[in-house]
Amino acid sequence: QVQLVESGGGLVHPGGSLRLSCAASGRFFSVNRMGWYRQVPGAQRDMVATITKDGQITYSDSVLGRFTISRDNAQNTVYLHGTGLKPDDTGVYYCTARAYELSFTYRDYWGQGTQVTVSS
């Protein structure tokens, strides 16, 4: 019912920057929360940043001050901008969206994941 398409991953040198995007398409009533999670081998998928439709933002401590999340409600697209990247930022970044089928029911959807590698 909802598809999330990510783009923007790749190799980044330490101190460099990145810009990820994720567009939601399909059939839904509303998307009230979108965000980015990161996963590395042998670890669980952890939250990086989330943003609600009304603009409430949450960042993980590891990216606070370096990453910025934003969204375009008209396009149902969420972005993640990062600067001063560190090797610990390496991982597969997954886009997520909580889509409401009705005003009181929802389902969580995930993108395919995009690899971000921070290395010299």
Secondary structure as a PSIPRED ss2 file (coil, helix, strand):
# PSIPRED VFORMAT (PSIPRED V4.0)

   1 Q C   1.000  0.000  0.000
   2 V E   0.000  0.000  1.000
   3 Q E   0.000  0.000  1.000
   4 L E   0.000  0.000  1.000
   5 V E   0.000  0.000  1.000
   6 E E   0.000  0.000  1.000
   7 S E   0.000  0.000  1.000
   8 G C   1.000  0.000  0.000
   9 G C   1.000  0.000  0.000
  10 G E   0.000  0.000  1.000
  11 L E   0.000  0.000  1.000
  12 V E   0.000  0.000  1.000
  13 H C   1.000  0.000  0.000
  14 P C   1.000  0.000  0.000
  15 G C   1.000  0.000  0.000
  16 G C   1.000  0.000  0.000
  17 S C   1.000  0.000  0.000
  18 L E   0.000  0.000  1.000
  19 R E   0.000  0.000  1.000
  20 L E   0.000  0.000  1.000
  21 S E   0.000  0.000  1.000
  22 C E   0.000  0.000  1.000
  23 A E   0.000  0.000  1.000
  24 A E   0.000  0.000  1.000
  25 S E   0.000  0.000  1.000
  26 G E   0.000  0.000  1.000
  27 R C   1.000  0.000  0.000
  28 F C   1.000  0.000  0.000
  29 F C   1.000  0.000  0.000
  30 S E   0.000  0.000  1.000
  31 V E   0.000  0.000  1.000
  32 N E   0.000  0.000  1.000
  33 R E   0.000  0.000  1.000
  34 M E   0.000  0.000  1.000
  35 G E   0.000  0.000  1.000
  36 W E   0.000  0.000  1.000
  37 Y E   0.000  0.000  1.000
  38 R E   0.000  0.000  1.000
  39 Q E   0.000  0.000  1.000
  40 V C   1.000  0.000  0.000
  41 P C   1.000  0.000  0.000
  42 G C   1.000  0.000  0.000
  43 A C   1.000  0.000  0.000
  44 Q C   1.000  0.000  0.000
  45 R C   1.000  0.000  0.000
  46 D E   0.000  0.000  1.000
  47 M E   0.000  0.000  1.000
  48 V E   0.000  0.000  1.000
  49 A E   0.000  0.000  1.000
  50 T E   0.000  0.000  1.000
  51 I E   0.000  0.000  1.000
  52 T E   0.000  0.000  1.000
  53 K C   1.000  0.000  0.000
  54 D C   1.000  0.000  0.000
  55 G C   1.000  0.000  0.000
  56 Q C   1.000  0.000  0.000
  57 I E   0.000  0.000  1.000
  58 T E   0.000  0.000  1.000
  59 Y E   0.000  0.000  1.000
  60 S C   1.000  0.000  0.000
  61 D C   1.000  0.000  0.000
  62 S C   1.000  0.000  0.000
  63 V C   1.000  0.000  0.000
  64 L C   1.000  0.000  0.000
  65 G C   1.000  0.000  0.000
  66 R C   1.000  0.000  0.000
  67 F E   0.000  0.000  1.000
  68 T E   0.000  0.000  1.000
  69 I E   0.000  0.000  1.000
  70 S E   0.000  0.000  1.000
  71 R E   0.000  0.000  1.000
  72 D E   0.000  0.000  1.000
  73 N C   1.000  0.000  0.000
  74 A C   1.000  0.000  0.000
  75 Q C   1.000  0.000  0.000
  76 N C   1.000  0.000  0.000
  77 T E   0.000  0.000  1.000
  78 V E   0.000  0.000  1.000
  79 Y E   0.000  0.000  1.000
  80 L E   0.000  0.000  1.000
  81 H E   0.000  0.000  1.000
  82 G E   0.000  0.000  1.000
  83 T C   1.000  0.000  0.000
  84 G C   1.000  0.000  0.000
  85 L C   1.000  0.000  0.000
  86 K C   1.000  0.000  0.000
  87 P H   0.000  1.000  0.000
  88 D H   0.000  1.000  0.000
  89 D H   0.000  1.000  0.000
  90 T C   1.000  0.000  0.000
  91 G E   0.000  0.000  1.000
  92 V E   0.000  0.000  1.000
  93 Y E   0.000  0.000  1.000
  94 Y E   0.000  0.000  1.000
  95 C E   0.000  0.000  1.000
  96 T E   0.000  0.000  1.000
  97 A E   0.000  0.000  1.000
  98 R E   0.000  0.000  1.000
  99 A E   0.000  0.000  1.000
 100 Y E   0.000  0.000  1.000
 101 E C   1.000  0.000  0.000
 102 L C   1.000  0.000  0.000
 103 S C   1.000  0.000  0.000
 104 F C   1.000  0.000  0.000
 105 T C   1.000  0.000  0.000
 106 Y E   0.000  0.000  1.000
 107 R E   0.000  0.000  1.000
 108 D E   0.000  0.000  1.000
 109 Y E   0.000  0.000  1.000
 110 W E   0.000  0.000  1.000
 111 G C   1.000  0.000  0.000
 112 Q C   1.000  0.000  0.000
 113 G C   1.000  0.000  0.000
 114 T E   0.000  0.000  1.000
 115 Q E   0.000  0.000  1.000
 116 V E   0.000  0.000  1.000
 117 T E   0.000  0.000  1.000
 118 V E   0.000  0.000  1.000
 119 S C   1.000  0.000  0.000
 120 S C   1.000  0.000  0.000
